[in-house]
Amino acid sequence: MHQKDFSKIKSMNIHSNVVFANQSDENSYQEMNFEGCVAKMITTTTRGVGLNRNFALLASSKDVILFADDDTFFYDGLEENVVAAFAKLPKADVIIFGMDYSQNGQVCESIKVPTGKLPFYKSLKFGTAFLAIRRSAYLKANLIFSQLFGGGCVYLHGEDSDFIINCYRKGLRIYTYDYVLGVTSKDSSTWFSGYGEKYFFDTGALAKFAFGKLAKPYMLYMTFRVRKETEVNSIKRMRLLCAGHKSYDNLVSFDEYKRKVSANHW
């Protein structure tokens, strides 16, 4: 956000065509040529990660689209390896890659994947920063990011899970490929503040939106999945998940929910 120039090309180690969707306090469009490639920057006064990513998708023009957070540093050879992955997996519409994570400048976690087809039940642990998609598949499936989930939206997470779920629903073929794209910083997050009450409330809303009849089993699973990483007790976790599930029909935010609970209107 609030990017003023194309300095991210260097800091992210980009050597390909790139679209920066930039949310700031003005509306503008910039374009720059570098290394035989084209960099585009679409700056808008909009807010919300889903809408921002949709702007980037609309401005894309090449055969393969790779998503990225702006605190990612791509390893050398990225472009060749991503192209090679699609060549080696010609049936793949979407490919999930590995990613390293750093903290205080040191790699603290490495997520690697084998090469092969990705079953749905294993897919939701990945975000779109791991993902590349054929542009033709994205267009045919008419995919978009939800404007209800993600940073700057009513519910602060879930946009990646929803996008991947929709890839499966539209019949896209999703594979993994044994290559690590780069390293992403875990030092700070603009939306994630831990597994607190809001996290479980928003997860309940996501369950209603994305999982349909499987929402309740998913909520039960989420009650226990992060139990060692939260101070919210199990009964309250389930209560918040159910409240979030109920809230989705009227798009009630966590703050609104707390006000209604305080006023005994829930």
PyMOL commands that set and color helices and strands:
alter all, ss='L'
color gray80, all
select helices_A, chain A and resi 8-11+49-59+78-88+120-123+128-130+135-141+159-169+197-225+227-229+234-250+254-262
alter helices_A, ss='H'
color red, helices_A
select strands_A, chain A and resi 18-23+28-34+37-44+64-66+72-74+94-103+106-111+116-117+131-134+174-185
alter strands_A, ss='S'
color yellow, strands_A
deselect
rebuild
show_as cartoon
